[in-house]
Amino acid sequence: MNKKIIIAIDGFSSTGKSTIAKQIAKQLNYIYVDTGAMYRAVTYFAMKNKLIGEDFFHSKKLIERLNEIHITFIFNEALGFAEVYLNGENIEKEIRTLEVSKYVSPVATISQVRQKLVEQQQLMGKDKGIVMDGRDIGTVVFPDAELKIFMTASAETRAQRRYKELLERGHNLSYDDVLENVTTRDRIDSTREDSPLVKADDAIEIDNSDLTIEEQIKTLLELAASKT
């Protein structure tokens, strides 16, 4: 029987990390954890409680209320993946909007937020057999992960993917708005003081600008097999 490992997938926003990670976890019968969804859930909490908005961010008040935030993943058999719940409420749809995307990077710069979520993420992976994607999985959450992937693509390619996805969900917006969101998140994620988005020294970089989902899955399954 093959040993179970930790697969850490990091990279820029809208590189399709979650899509690939879900498929890899499904084929390996591993647990999948979307850490980006956890940060989106905290952001959604901040928005709902008027702690962040167009021209304000009450970060200290958010820190004070972190103990009110309880995030869980509940598997939906009909959909084939786990949905995100905040304090018992299914918020899977609500956290995927461009508005949440707009504020998630500033929220993720808060050290206390990162500490709270990293502790939860490390607990989830204590028995291995897990695929986790995010910004700092291979560098902070699981620095000893057996397989580390760093996914990237051009900003324009990522914006086009995200734009198409949002249109399919019924959102009315412009491509330029999405591109601006993508480039802004890149800048904030890469320059924040606490756990900036960087490629781990031992991570394998994959530029998927011109790769199909099937090609990416095949590559990652081969890499995982080489580690087990």
TAPEWO-V785786 format. One record per pair of residues at least 4 apart in sequence whose C-alpha atoms are under 7 Angstrom apart, sorted by the first residue. I is the first residue (numbers start at 0). J is the second residue. D is the distance in Angstrom with one decimal. If there is no record, write none. Layout:
# TAPEWO-V785786
i->I j->J d->D
i->I j->J d->D
This chain:
# TAPEWO-V785786
i->1 j->227 d->5.6
i->2 j->227 d->5.6
i->3 j->127 d->5.9
i->3 j->128 d->4.7
i->3 j->227 d->6.9
i->4 j->127 d->5.3
i->4 j->128 d->5.2
i->4 j->129 d->6.9
i->4 j->145 d->6.0
i->5 j->127 d->5.3
i->5 j->128 d->5.8
i->5 j->129 d->5.2
i->5 j->130 d->6.2
i->5 j->144 d->5.1
i->5 j->145 d->5.8
i->5 j->146 d->6.5
i->6 j->129 d->6.3
i->6 j->130 d->4.8
i->6 j->131 d->6.4
i->6 j->144 d->6.3
i->6 j->145 d->6.6
i->6 j->146 d->4.9
i->6 j->147 d->6.0
i->7 j->130 d->6.2
i->7 j->131 d->5.3
i->7 j->132 d->5.9
i->7 j->136 d->5.6
i->7 j->137 d->5.4
i->7 j->144 d->6.5
i->7 j->146 d->6.2
i->7 j->147 d->4.8
i->7 j->148 d->6.2
i->8 j->16 d->6.8
i->8 j->131 d->6.2
i->8 j->132 d->4.5
i->8 j->133 d->6.4
i->8 j->136 d->6.8
i->8 j->147 d->6.0
i->8 j->148 d->4.7
i->8 j->149 d->5.9
i->9 j->132 d->5.6
i->9 j->133 d->5.0
i->9 j->134 d->4.9
i->9 j->135 d->6.4
i->9 j->136 d->6.2
i->9 j->137 d->6.9
i->9 j->148 d->6.1
i->9 j->149 d->4.8
i->9 j->150 d->6.2
i->10 j->133 d->6.8
i->10 j->134 d->5.8
i->10 j->149 d->5.1
i->10 j->150 d->4.6
i->10 j->151 d->5.8
i->11 j->150 d->6.8
i->11 j->151 d->5.9
i->11 j->185 d->6.5
i->12 j->181 d->6.7
i->13 j->157 d->5.2
i->13 j->161 d->6.1
i->14 j->150 d->6.4
i->14 j->151 d->6.0
i->14 j->152 d->6.3
i->14 j->157 d->5.9
i->15 j->19 d->6.3
i->16 j->20 d->5.9
i->16 j->132 d->6.3
i->17 j->21 d->6.0
i->17 j->33 d->6.5
i->17 j->132 d->6.5
i->18 j->22 d->6.6
i->19 j->23 d->6.2
i->19 j->212 d->7.0
i->19 j->216 d->6.3
i->20 j->24 d->6.1
i->20 j->31 d->6.9
i->20 j->130 d->6.2
i->20 j->132 d->6.8
i->21 j->25 d->6.1
i->21 j->31 d->6.0
i->22 j->26 d->6.2
i->23 j->27 d->6.1
i->23 j->216 d->6.5
i->23 j->220 d->6.8
i->24 j->28 d->5.6
i->24 j->29 d->4.5
i->24 j->30 d->6.0
i->24 j->31 d->5.6
i->24 j->130 d->5.9
i->25 j->29 d->6.3
i->29 j->128 d->5.0
i->29 j->129 d->5.1
i->29 j->130 d->6.6
i->30 j->128 d->6.4
i->30 j->129 d->4.6
i->30 j->130 d->6.1
i->31 j->129 d->5.9
i->31 j->130 d->4.9
i->31 j->131 d->5.9
i->32 j->130 d->6.4
i->32 j->131 d->4.9
i->32 j->132 d->6.8
i->33 j->131 d->6.1
i->33 j->132 d->5.7
i->33 j->133 d->7.0
i->34 j->38 d->6.7
i->34 j->131 d->6.9
i->34 j->132 d->6.1
i->34 j->133 d->5.4
i->35 j->39 d->6.2
i->35 j->133 d->5.6
i->36 j->40 d->6.0
i->37 j->41 d->6.5
i->37 j->70 d->6.9
i->38 j->42 d->6.2
i->38 j->103 d->6.5
i->38 j->107 d->6.4
i->39 j->43 d->6.0
i->39 j->94 d->5.7
i->39 j->99 d->6.6
i->39 j->103 d->5.8
i->40 j->44 d->6.2
i->40 j->85 d->6.5
i->40 j->94 d->6.4
i->41 j->45 d->6.3
i->42 j->46 d->6.2
i->42 j->99 d->6.6
i->42 j->102 d->6.7
i->42 j->103 d->5.5
i->42 j->106 d->6.2
i->43 j->47 d->6.1
i->43 j->94 d->6.4
i->43 j->99 d->6.5
i->44 j->48 d->6.2
i->45 j->49 d->6.1
i->45 j->50 d->4.8
i->45 j->51 d->5.8
i->45 j->61 d->6.6
i->46 j->50 d->5.9
i->46 j->51 d->5.4
i->46 j->52 d->6.8
i->50 j->56 d->5.8
i->50 j->57 d->5.1
i->50 j->61 d->6.6
i->51 j->55 d->5.6
i->51 j->56 d->4.2
i->51 j->57 d->6.2
i->52 j->56 d->6.4
i->57 j->61 d->6.5
i->58 j->62 d->6.2
i->59 j->63 d->6.3
i->60 j->64 d->6.4
i->61 j->65 d->6.2
i->62 j->111 d->6.6
i->68 j->85 d->6.9
i->68 j->86 d->6.5
i->69 j->85 d->5.8
i->69 j->86 d->5.1
i->70 j->84 d->5.7
i->70 j->85 d->4.9
i->70 j->86 d->6.4
i->71 j->83 d->6.0
i->71 j->84 d->5.2
i->71 j->85 d->6.7
i->72 j->81 d->5.5
i->72 j->82 d->5.4
i->72 j->83 d->4.8
i->72 j->84 d->6.1
i->73 j->81 d->4.9
i->73 j->82 d->5.4
i->73 j->83 d->6.7
i->74 j->80 d->5.5
i->74 j->81 d->3.7
i->74 j->82 d->6.1
i->75 j->79 d->5.9
i->75 j->80 d->5.6
i->75 j->81 d->5.5
i->75 j->82 d->6.6
i->76 j->80 d->6.9
i->82 j->91 d->5.6
i->83 j->89 d->6.0
i->83 j->90 d->5.9
i->83 j->91 d->5.2
i->84 j->88 d->5.0
i->84 j->89 d->4.4
i->84 j->90 d->5.6
i->85 j->89 d->6.5
i->85 j->90 d->6.6
i->90 j->94 d->6.1
i->91 j->95 d->7.0
i->94 j->99 d->5.9
i->95 j->99 d->6.8
i->96 j->100 d->6.4
i->97 j->101 d->6.0
i->98 j->102 d->6.8
i->99 j->103 d->6.0
i->101 j->180 d->6.3
i->102 j->106 d->6.5
i->103 j->107 d->6.1
i->104 j->108 d->6.5
i->104 j->184 d->6.0
i->104 j->187 d->6.3
i->104 j->188 d->6.3
i->107 j->112 d->6.7
i->107 j->113 d->6.5
i->108 j->191 d->5.9
i->108 j->193 d->6.4
i->109 j->113 d->6.4
i->110 j->114 d->6.1
i->110 j->193 d->6.1
i->111 j->115 d->6.2
i->112 j->116 d->6.3
i->113 j->117 d->5.8
i->114 j->118 d->6.2
i->115 j->119 d->6.7
i->116 j->120 d->6.2
i->117 j->121 d->6.1
i->117 j->140 d->6.0
i->118 j->122 d->6.4
i->119 j->123 d->6.4
i->120 j->124 d->6.6
i->121 j->125 d->6.3
i->121 j->140 d->6.2
i->124 j->129 d->6.1
i->132 j->136 d->6.6
i->134 j->196 d->5.3
i->135 j->139 d->5.4
i->135 j->140 d->6.4
i->135 j->194 d->6.3
i->135 j->196 d->6.2
i->136 j->140 d->4.7
i->136 j->141 d->5.6
i->137 j->141 d->5.2
i->137 j->142 d->4.9
i->137 j->144 d->6.5
i->137 j->147 d->5.9
i->137 j->199 d->6.2
i->138 j->142 d->4.9
i->138 j->199 d->5.6
i->139 j->194 d->6.9
i->145 j->226 d->6.8
i->146 j->223 d->6.8
i->147 j->201 d->7.0
i->147 j->202 d->4.6
i->147 j->203 d->6.2
i->148 j->202 d->5.1
i->148 j->203 d->4.9
i->148 j->204 d->5.9
i->149 j->198 d->6.1
i->149 j->202 d->6.0
i->149 j->203 d->5.9
i->149 j->204 d->4.6
i->149 j->205 d->6.1
i->150 j->204 d->5.9
i->150 j->205 d->5.0
i->150 j->206 d->5.9
i->151 j->205 d->6.3
i->151 j->206 d->4.8
i->151 j->207 d->6.4
i->152 j->156 d->6.5
i->152 j->157 d->6.5
i->152 j->206 d->5.2
i->152 j->207 d->5.6
i->152 j->208 d->4.7
i->153 j->157 d->6.3
i->153 j->208 d->6.5
i->154 j->158 d->6.0
i->154 j->181 d->6.8
i->154 j->182 d->6.6
i->155 j->159 d->6.1
i->155 j->178 d->6.7
i->156 j->160 d->6.4
i->156 j->208 d->6.4
i->157 j->161 d->6.2
i->158 j->162 d->5.9
i->158 j->177 d->5.7
i->158 j->178 d->4.9
i->158 j->181 d->6.3
i->159 j->163 d->6.2
i->160 j->164 d->6.2
i->161 j->165 d->6.2
i->162 j->166 d->6.2
i->162 j->174 d->5.9
i->162 j->177 d->6.2
i->163 j->167 d->6.2
i->164 j->168 d->6.5
i->165 j->169 d->6.5
i->165 j->170 d->5.5
i->166 j->170 d->5.2
i->166 j->171 d->6.6
i->173 j->177 d->6.7
i->174 j->178 d->6.2
i->175 j->179 d->6.1
i->176 j->180 d->6.2
i->177 j->181 d->6.2
i->178 j->182 d->6.2
i->179 j->183 d->6.0
i->180 j->184 d->6.1
i->181 j->185 d->6.2
i->182 j->186 d->6.3
i->183 j->187 d->6.3
i->184 j->188 d->5.8
i->185 j->189 d->6.0
i->186 j->190 d->6.1
i->187 j->191 d->5.9
i->188 j->195 d->5.7
i->188 j->196 d->5.5
i->189 j->195 d->5.0
i->189 j->196 d->4.7
i->189 j->197 d->6.8
i->190 j->195 d->5.9
i->191 j->195 d->5.2
i->198 j->202 d->6.5
i->210 j->214 d->6.1
i->210 j->215 d->6.6
i->211 j->215 d->6.4
i->212 j->216 d->6.2
i->213 j->217 d->6.2
i->214 j->218 d->6.2
i->215 j->219 d->6.2
i->216 j->220 d->6.0
i->217 j->221 d->6.2
i->218 j->222 d->6.3
i->219 j->223 d->6.0
i->220 j->224 d->6.1
i->221 j->225 d->6.3
i->222 j->226 d->6.7
i->223 j->227 d->6.5
